[in-house]
Amino acid sequence: MKLQAMTAAHWPEVQTIYMEGIATGDATFTTTAPSWEEWDSSHLRHSRLVALDDEPTGHGQVIGWAALSPVSGRCVYGGVAEVSVYVATAARGRGVGHQLLAALIEESEGNGIWTLQAGIFPENTASVSIHARAGFREVGRRERIGQLHGVWRDTLLLERRSAVVGADTVRTSCAS
């Protein structure tokens, strides 16, 4: 597997993987994949990765992706981002999510992100496990936070604080 920066050219395969995640019913409250333009405008410009299958029969096919979304438009939260990691159905269980998340953490720190958060359905045990292995900790459970297909669902709120980027290394230009 090879990791590289995501571009608009990857979107058709990324969107397909996103739709596979949506179809599980345990990946997101989203019920339809957005257009490239919608997705692009709602994610940070940096820290967008794809995993490409480099097996002899893979031909560089996208088998997973990861990206960051801002948690707020307020400048004081400029170093806080929400994580998205999706793996193609056929590639699950091969360590793709773990490698994408590890690379995403490194990319995020290189871009001044000091806190990563993830909202995960408790039933998505694979995602919870991958995040825990990457240093995320559960900071709360949001009970009945939203409905998916008419059913109230909980999410776990996981957080990872950087040991590299933090209050002593980041200067914000927010006006008081």
DONU-725556 format. One line per field, with one value per residue (C-alpha): residue number from 1; residue in three letters; x, y, z. Coordinates in nm, 3 decimals, m for minus. Layout:
REM DONU-725556
pos	NUM ... .
code	ALA ... .
u	X ... .
v	Y ... .
w	Z ... .
***
This chain:
REM DONU-725556
pos	1 2 3 4 5 6 7 8 9 10 11 12 13 14 15 16 17 18 19 20 21 22 23 24 25 26 27 28 29 30 31 32 33 34 35 36 37 38 39 40 41 42 43 44 45 46 47 48 49 50 51 52 53 54 55 56 57 58 59 60 61 62 63 64 65 66 67 68 69 70 71 72 73 74 75 76 77 78 79 80 81 82 83 84 85 86 87 88 89 90 91 92 93 94 95 96 97 98 99 100 101 102 103 104 105 106 107 108 109 110 111 112 113 114 115 116 117 118 119 120 121 122 123 124 125 126 127 128 129 130 131 132 133 134 135 136 137 138 139 140 141 142 143 144 145 146 147 148 149 150 151 152 153 154 155 156 157 158 159 160 161 162 163 164 165 166 167 168 169 170 171 172 173 174 175 176 .
code	MET LYS LEU GLN ALA MET THR ALA ALA HIS TRP PRO GLU VAL GLN THR ILE TYR MET GLU GLY ILE ALA THR GLY ASP ALA THR PHE THR THR THR ALA PRO SER TRP GLU GLU TRP ASP SER SER HIS LEU ARG HIS SER ARG LEU VAL ALA LEU ASP ASP GLU PRO THR GLY HIS GLY GLN VAL ILE GLY TRP ALA ALA LEU SER PRO VAL SER GLY ARG CYS VAL TYR GLY GLY VAL ALA GLU VAL SER VAL TYR VAL ALA THR ALA ALA ARG GLY ARG GLY VAL GLY HIS GLN LEU LEU ALA ALA LEU ILE GLU GLU SER GLU GLY ASN GLY ILE TRP THR LEU GLN ALA GLY ILE PHE PRO GLU ASN THR ALA SER VAL SER ILE HIS ALA ARG ALA GLY PHE ARG GLU VAL GLY ARG ARG GLU ARG ILE GLY GLN LEU HIS GLY VAL TRP ARG ASP THR LEU LEU LEU GLU ARG ARG SER ALA VAL VAL GLY ALA ASP THR VAL ARG THR SER CYS ALA SER .
u	0.000 0.116 m0.013 m0.027 m0.206 m0.566 m0.654 m0.979 m0.882 m0.922 m1.276 m1.474 m1.300 m1.308 m1.680 m1.742 m1.560 m1.757 m2.082 m1.968 m1.920 m2.262 m2.419 m2.292 m2.517 m2.239 m1.996 m2.176 m2.506 m2.464 m2.696 m2.567 m2.216 m2.164 m2.027 m1.654 m1.724 m1.929 m1.675 m1.379 m1.529 m1.604 m1.257 m0.924 m0.698 m0.413 m0.404 m0.605 m0.471 m0.553 m0.421 m0.344 m0.330 0.017 m0.037 0.040 m0.329 m0.414 m0.313 m0.299 m0.668 m0.780 m0.856 m0.900 m0.893 m0.856 m0.913 m0.978 m1.271 m1.261 m1.466 m1.543 m1.493 m1.371 m0.998 m0.934 m1.026 m0.795 m0.577 m0.866 m0.996 m1.232 m1.099 m1.258 m1.110 m1.281 m1.160 m1.298 m1.501 m1.261 m0.958 m1.086 m0.877 m0.550 m0.426 m0.530 m0.721 m0.437 m0.178 m0.401 m0.471 m0.102 m0.011 m0.301 m0.178 0.171 0.031 m0.197 0.086 0.296 0.012 m0.027 m0.319 m0.293 m0.619 m0.788 m1.136 m1.359 m1.728 m1.781 m2.088 m2.014 m2.116 m1.825 m1.580 m1.313 m1.296 m1.297 m1.009 m0.803 m0.840 m0.752 m0.434 m0.342 m0.362 m0.721 m0.909 m1.280 m1.383 m1.757 m2.063 m2.321 m2.647 m2.921 m2.734 m2.900 m3.128 m3.024 m3.311 m3.551 m3.343 m3.175 m2.803 m2.524 m2.173 m1.851 m1.638 m1.270 m0.982 m0.609 m0.383 m0.055 0.267 0.441 0.208 0.056 m0.001 0.371 0.446 0.149 0.083 m0.263 m0.347 m0.697 m0.809 m0.954 .
v	0.000 0.351 0.669 0.999 1.333 1.321 1.521 1.590 1.312 1.060 1.176 0.912 0.630 0.823 0.886 0.516 0.422 0.690 0.538 0.192 0.337 0.505 0.172 0.003 0.225 0.253 0.501 0.835 1.018 1.125 0.933 1.045 1.120 1.486 1.622 1.694 2.066 2.018 1.778 1.997 2.309 2.132 1.980 2.139 2.190 2.000 1.648 1.477 1.130 0.828 0.474 0.313 m0.063 m0.150 m0.524 m0.670 m0.674 m0.346 m0.095 0.189 0.169 0.384 0.150 0.409 0.776 1.011 1.383 1.654 1.890 2.205 2.179 2.551 2.867 3.048 3.112 2.980 2.634 2.663 2.380 2.141 1.917 1.623 1.305 1.102 0.765 0.531 0.199 0.014 m0.293 m0.524 m0.378 m0.396 m0.592 m0.523 m0.234 0.037 0.241 0.220 0.339 0.619 0.741 0.733 0.934 1.174 1.243 1.322 1.547 1.726 1.801 1.933 2.176 2.301 2.084 2.016 1.827 1.567 1.447 1.174 1.104 0.730 0.509 0.267 m0.021 0.063 m0.133 m0.151 0.228 0.269 0.019 0.184 0.524 0.386 0.226 0.568 0.737 0.861 0.843 0.842 1.176 1.121 0.953 1.168 0.986 0.999 1.282 1.232 1.012 0.784 0.632 0.726 0.562 0.769 0.693 0.754 0.856 0.823 1.136 1.046 1.291 1.285 1.563 1.609 1.563 1.767 2.064 2.240 2.554 2.616 2.575 2.744 3.115 3.217 3.556 3.573 3.914 3.914 .
w	0.000 m0.081 0.083 m0.100 m0.098 m0.216 m0.525 m0.709 m0.950 m0.666 m0.588 m0.784 m0.594 m0.264 m0.310 m0.376 m0.054 0.131 m0.001 0.115 0.463 0.452 0.351 0.669 0.880 1.140 0.983 0.967 1.006 0.643 0.411 0.070 m0.048 m0.139 m0.464 m0.483 m0.449 m0.130 0.020 m0.077 0.082 0.412 0.469 0.553 0.251 0.415 0.559 0.285 0.213 0.001 0.033 m0.300 m0.347 m0.473 m0.501 m0.845 m0.940 m0.765 m1.037 m0.784 m0.693 m0.398 m0.107 0.169 0.250 0.545 0.588 0.845 0.894 1.105 1.424 1.433 1.234 1.546 1.532 1.884 1.753 1.452 1.583 1.644 1.368 1.322 1.169 0.889 0.792 0.546 0.405 0.102 0.193 0.009 0.192 0.550 0.799 0.616 0.833 0.585 0.843 1.095 0.842 0.715 1.067 1.165 0.855 0.912 1.266 1.135 0.860 1.104 1.345 1.058 0.992 1.350 1.463 1.837 1.895 1.679 1.759 1.623 1.669 1.627 1.664 1.952 1.723 1.491 1.706 1.434 1.413 1.791 1.814 1.539 1.706 2.051 1.906 1.762 2.102 2.103 2.431 2.494 2.646 2.638 2.502 2.330 2.397 2.137 1.963 1.626 1.422 1.140 0.943 1.225 1.500 1.772 1.785 2.034 1.939 2.131 2.136 2.109 2.132 2.072 2.198 2.016 2.207 1.936 1.881 2.178 2.377 2.415 2.043 1.871 1.851 1.740 1.599 1.746 1.862 2.211 .
***
